[in-house]
Amino acid sequence: MRQEEIFEIVSKIHKNPASWLSNLFHFSGQQLSMFACGCEVLLLHGVTPEQIQWTIEQNIQVVVFLVDGHYDKALWIARALASEAISNAEESHSFVDHILAS
């Protein structure tokens, strides 16, 4: 994936993508490409840019899933965290921790 494409995708999620990315993770070129592809997958599956940003900032494991190409796990966590069925932070953390352990 070209740098322009990566920037375009990540710009949809954060208004200052370079700063945001450098604070998240030390990405290699390949990892950054995988991360951007994963973000695009989440967007294509209806996760909003705000939900993606919030999910990543709440659970750094989502970055690892995206970098490793486990887009299904990242999508599942993003949807779970965005779901109205999870009523408070304590429940959501234990719920997500359970999923990460499996």
GROMACS elastic network, one bead per residue, 0.5 to 0.9 nm:
[ bonds ]
;  ai    aj funct       b0    kb
    1     4     6  0.83304   500
    1     5     6  0.64643   500
    1     6     6  0.68279   500
    1    30     6  0.86993   500
    1    33     6  0.58521   500
    1    34     6  0.86508   500
    1    36     6  0.87062   500
    1    37     6  0.84152   500
    2     5     6  0.53096   500
    2     6     6  0.64203   500
    2     7     6  0.87318   500
    2    33     6  0.80527   500
    3     6     6  0.50221   500
    3     7     6  0.60583   500
    3     8     6  0.84933   500
    3    33     6  0.82456   500
    4     7     6  0.51059   500
    4     8     6  0.60916   500
    4     9     6  0.87165   500
    5     8     6  0.50379   500
    5     9     6  0.62767   500
    5    10     6  0.86306   500
    5    33     6  0.89817   500
    5    36     6  0.83847   500
    6     9     6  0.53020   500
    6    10     6  0.61292   500
    6    11     6  0.83461   500
    6    32     6  0.76035   500
    6    33     6  0.65071   500
    6    35     6  0.86916   500
    6    36     6  0.55718   500
    6    37     6  0.79765   500
    7    10     6  0.52374   500
    7    11     6  0.57575   500
    7    12     6  0.86581   500
    7    17     6  0.72290   500
    7    18     6  0.83037   500
    7    36     6  0.82902   500
    8    11     6  0.51834   500
    8    12     6  0.67177   500
    9    12     6  0.54906   500
    9    13     6  0.72554   500
    9    36     6  0.62556   500
    9    37     6  0.81908   500
    9    39     6  0.72621   500
    9    40     6  0.65185   500
   10    13     6  0.52524   500
   10    14     6  0.63977   500
   10    15     6  0.86172   500
   10    16     6  0.88820   500
   10    17     6  0.59205   500
   10    18     6  0.87712   500
   10    21     6  0.87075   500
   10    35     6  0.89869   500
   10    36     6  0.64000   500
   10    39     6  0.74577   500
   10    40     6  0.85497   500
   11    14     6  0.52862   500
   11    15     6  0.58807   500
   11    16     6  0.70379   500
   11    17     6  0.56233   500
   11    18     6  0.89192   500
   12    15     6  0.73602   500
   12    17     6  0.87283   500
   12    49     6  0.62011   500
   12    50     6  0.89933   500
   13    16     6  0.89606   500
   13    17     6  0.77316   500
   13    39     6  0.83399   500
   13    48     6  0.82420   500
   13    50     6  0.64174   500
   13    51     6  0.86798   500
   13    52     6  0.68437   500
   13    53     6  0.59984   500
   14    17     6  0.53446   500
   14    20     6  0.71647   500
   14    49     6  0.76830   500
   14    50     6  0.81124   500
   14    53     6  0.69801   500
   15    20     6  0.86274   500
   16    19     6  0.57895   500
   16    20     6  0.61517   500
   16    21     6  0.86466   500
   17    20     6  0.50159   500
   17    21     6  0.58606   500
   17    22     6  0.84225   500
   18    21     6  0.53197   500
   18    22     6  0.61867   500
   18    23     6  0.86987   500
   19    22     6  0.52402   500
   19    23     6  0.63025   500
   19    24     6  0.87585   500
   20    23     6  0.52799   500
   20    24     6  0.63116   500
   21    24     6  0.50626   500
   21    25     6  0.63938   500
   21    26     6  0.80319   500
   21    27     6  0.81185   500
   21    32     6  0.89123   500
   22    25     6  0.59922   500
   22    26     6  0.64617   500
   22    27     6  0.79428   500
   23    26     6  0.80546   500
   24    27     6  0.88353   500
   24    56     6  0.85748   500
   24    57     6  0.80005   500
   24    60     6  0.78021   500
   24    63     6  0.81508   500
   25    60     6  0.87270   500
   25    63     6  0.79040   500
   26    31     6  0.89616   500
   27    30     6  0.77932   500
   27    31     6  0.54602   500
   27    32     6  0.54820   500
   27    35     6  0.88356   500
   27    67     6  0.86183   500
   28    31     6  0.50835   500
   28    32     6  0.60944   500
   28    33     6  0.86019   500
   29    32     6  0.52092   500
   29    33     6  0.63177   500
   29    34     6  0.87816   500
   30    33     6  0.51152   500
   30    34     6  0.62696   500
   30    35     6  0.85947   500
   30    67     6  0.83866   500
   31    34     6  0.50428   500
   31    35     6  0.60066   500
   31    36     6  0.85471   500
   31    66     6  0.85274   500
   31    67     6  0.51579   500
   31    68     6  0.76731   500
   32    36     6  0.61294   500
   32    37     6  0.85380   500
   32    67     6  0.70926   500
   33    36     6  0.51741   500
   33    37     6  0.61511   500
   33    38     6  0.85677   500
   33    67     6  0.80103   500
   34    37     6  0.50312   500
   34    38     6  0.60805   500
   34    39     6  0.85868   500
   34    66     6  0.63986   500
   34    67     6  0.50515   500
   34    68     6  0.71445   500
   34    69     6  0.63594   500
   35    38     6  0.50766   500
   35    39     6  0.62134   500
   35    40     6  0.86479   500
   35    63     6  0.70630   500
   35    64     6  0.85030   500
   35    65     6  0.85406   500
   35    68     6  0.81515   500
   35    69     6  0.78422   500
   36    39     6  0.50222   500
   36    40     6  0.61896   500
   36    41     6  0.86387   500
   36    66     6  0.80591   500
   36    67     6  0.84951   500
   37    40     6  0.50390   500
   37    41     6  0.62473   500
   37    42     6  0.87534   500
   37    66     6  0.79207   500
   37    67     6  0.88596   500
   37    69     6  0.84672   500
   37    71     6  0.88283   500
   38    42     6  0.62989   500
   38    43     6  0.86446   500
   38    65     6  0.85590   500
   38    66     6  0.51366   500
   38    67     6  0.75593   500
   38    69     6  0.69059   500
   38    70     6  0.81170   500
   38    71     6  0.56507   500
   38    74     6  0.80716   500
   38    75     6  0.87524   500
   39    42     6  0.50896   500
   39    43     6  0.62327   500
   39    44     6  0.86222   500
   39    49     6  0.86549   500
   39    52     6  0.73887   500
   39    66     6  0.74337   500
   39    71     6  0.84505   500
   40    44     6  0.60877   500
   40    45     6  0.85843   500
   41    44     6  0.50526   500
   41    45     6  0.62440   500
   41    46     6  0.88860   500
   41    47     6  0.88836   500
   41    71     6  0.71501   500
   41    75     6  0.81426   500
   42    45     6  0.51011   500
   42    46     6  0.65806   500
   42    47     6  0.54172   500
   42    48     6  0.79810   500
   42    49     6  0.87473   500
   42    52     6  0.74882   500
   42    71     6  0.76728   500
   42    72     6  0.89032   500
   42    74     6  0.79212   500
   42    75     6  0.58867   500
   42    78     6  0.81950   500
   43    46     6  0.52862   500
   43    47     6  0.50324   500
   43    48     6  0.61443   500
   43    49     6  0.69508   500
   43    52     6  0.81358   500
   44    47     6  0.73437   500
   45    48     6  0.89669   500
   45    75     6  0.79794   500
   47    50     6  0.82399   500
   47    51     6  0.61958   500
   47    52     6  0.65916   500
   47    75     6  0.79544   500
   47    78     6  0.72724   500
   47    79     6  0.71679   500
   47    82     6  0.86038   500
   48    51     6  0.50943   500
   48    52     6  0.62773   500
   48    53     6  0.86999   500
   49    52     6  0.50885   500
   49    53     6  0.62118   500
   49    54     6  0.85738   500
   50    53     6  0.51709   500
   50    54     6  0.60646   500
   50    55     6  0.84234   500
   51    54     6  0.50966   500
   51    55     6  0.58575   500
   51    56     6  0.84490   500
   51    78     6  0.69157   500
   51    79     6  0.84705   500
   51    81     6  0.84264   500
   51    82     6  0.66754   500
   52    55     6  0.51218   500
   52    56     6  0.60985   500
   52    57     6  0.85013   500
   52    78     6  0.66560   500
   53    56     6  0.52995   500
   53    57     6  0.61398   500
   53    58     6  0.85577   500
   54    57     6  0.51135   500
   54    58     6  0.59816   500
   54    59     6  0.85442   500
   54    78     6  0.87002   500
   55    58     6  0.51192   500
   55    59     6  0.60821   500
   55    60     6  0.83002   500
   55    62     6  0.73788   500
   55    74     6  0.89099   500
   55    77     6  0.76969   500
   55    78     6  0.56904   500
   55    79     6  0.89953   500
   55    81     6  0.69213   500
   55    82     6  0.81156   500
   56    59     6  0.53120   500
   56    60     6  0.56442   500
   56    61     6  0.77675   500
   56    62     6  0.57122   500
   56    63     6  0.62581   500
   56    78     6  0.83224   500
   57    60     6  0.63278   500
   57    62     6  0.87922   500
   57    63     6  0.89983   500
   58    62     6  0.88181   500
   59    62     6  0.58719   500
   59    63     6  0.78858   500
   60    63     6  0.53523   500
   60    64     6  0.69411   500
   60    65     6  0.89970   500
   61    64     6  0.50156   500
   61    65     6  0.62809   500
   61    66     6  0.86821   500
   61    74     6  0.84764   500
   61   100     6  0.83233   500
   62    66     6  0.61766   500
   62    67     6  0.85639   500
   62    70     6  0.89676   500
   62    71     6  0.88972   500
   62    73     6  0.78895   500
   62    74     6  0.53311   500
   62    75     6  0.87752   500
   62    77     6  0.76002   500
   62    78     6  0.83198   500
   63    66     6  0.50948   500
   63    67     6  0.60652   500
   63    68     6  0.84631   500
   63    74     6  0.80010   500
   64    67     6  0.50821   500
   64    68     6  0.59615   500
   64    69     6  0.84483   500
   64    70     6  0.83107   500
   64    74     6  0.88445   500
   65    68     6  0.51522   500
   65    69     6  0.60773   500
   65    71     6  0.64069   500
   65    72     6  0.85470   500
   65    73     6  0.67009   500
   65    74     6  0.58509   500
   66    69     6  0.51129   500
   66    70     6  0.57260   500
   66    71     6  0.56133   500
   66    72     6  0.89880   500
   66    73     6  0.85094   500
   66    74     6  0.64421   500
   67    70     6  0.76436   500
   67    71     6  0.87440   500
   68    71     6  0.82208   500
   69    72     6  0.84604   500
   70    73     6  0.56256   500
   70    74     6  0.65737   500
   70    75     6  0.87863   500
   71    74     6  0.50206   500
   71    75     6  0.59433   500
   71    76     6  0.84271   500
   72    75     6  0.50755   500
   72    76     6  0.60699   500
   72    77     6  0.86639   500
   73    76     6  0.50365   500
   73    77     6  0.62154   500
   73    78     6  0.85442   500
   73    99     6  0.88578   500
   73   100     6  0.87018   500
   74    77     6  0.52348   500
   74    78     6  0.60761   500
   74    79     6  0.85757   500
   75    78     6  0.50736   500
   75    79     6  0.60936   500
   75    80     6  0.84418   500
   76    79     6  0.52411   500
   76    80     6  0.60380   500
   76    81     6  0.85886   500
   77    81     6  0.59915   500
   77    82     6  0.83970   500
   77    96     6  0.68556   500
   77    99     6  0.82317   500
   77   100     6  0.89896   500
   78    81     6  0.53002   500
   78    82     6  0.61164   500
   78    83     6  0.85030   500
   79    82     6  0.50648   500
   79    83     6  0.59075   500
   80    83     6  0.51375   500
   80    84     6  0.85069   500
   80    85     6  0.81506   500
   80    86     6  0.73469   500
   80    92     6  0.79958   500
   80    95     6  0.86568   500
   80    96     6  0.78545   500
   81    84     6  0.82435   500
   81    85     6  0.89459   500
   81    86     6  0.69699   500
   81    92     6  0.66434   500
   81    93     6  0.88900   500
   81    96     6  0.80153   500
   82    85     6  0.86088   500
   82    86     6  0.79305   500
   83    86     6  0.58970   500
   83    87     6  0.84582   500
   84    87     6  0.62907   500
   86    89     6  0.77882   500
   86    91     6  0.66198   500
   86    92     6  0.57700   500
   86    95     6  0.86272   500
   87    90     6  0.87233   500
   87    91     6  0.71007   500
   87    92     6  0.75455   500
   88    91     6  0.55982   500
   88    92     6  0.63159   500
   88    93     6  0.88025   500
   89    92     6  0.50068   500
   89    93     6  0.60474   500
   89    94     6  0.86300   500
   90    93     6  0.53496   500
   90    94     6  0.64287   500
   90    95     6  0.85731   500
   91    94     6  0.53444   500
   91    95     6  0.59878   500
   91    96     6  0.85613   500
   92    96     6  0.59757   500
   92    97     6  0.83405   500
   93    96     6  0.52172   500
   93    97     6  0.59112   500
   93    98     6  0.84544   500
   94    97     6  0.50009   500
   94    98     6  0.60913   500
   94    99     6  0.87364   500
   95    98     6  0.51864   500
   95    99     6  0.65278   500
   95   100     6  0.88336   500
   96    99     6  0.50337   500
   96   100     6  0.61263   500
   96   101     6  0.85613   500
   97   100     6  0.50526   500
   97   101     6  0.61346   500
   97   102     6  0.87881   500
   98   101     6  0.52247   500
   98   102     6  0.65784   500
   99   102     6  0.52923   500
